[in-house]
Amino acid sequence: MGKKGRPPVEDKRDHTYCLRMNDEEFAQLNFIATETGISRSEIIRELIYRESHLLYYGYPSQKIQSL
């Protein structure tokens, strides 16, 4: 009998981080998610990617155009 369950993915997300926000920050995150149709998690990942790219290369990344 073969293996059961979901197949493994290339980009595993093994690490979690809990983020505390006030009402205004949470509302802003929800607004961005609603307007772009992108999940809140993906928005935070994209913002981390953009900031690290800016610090490393000195210019902004254009990974996701809708943010």
Secondary structure, 3 states (H helix, E strand, C coil): CCCCCCCCCCCCCCCCCCCCCCHHHHHHHHHHHHHHCCCHHHHHHHHHHHHHHHHHHCCCCCCCCCC
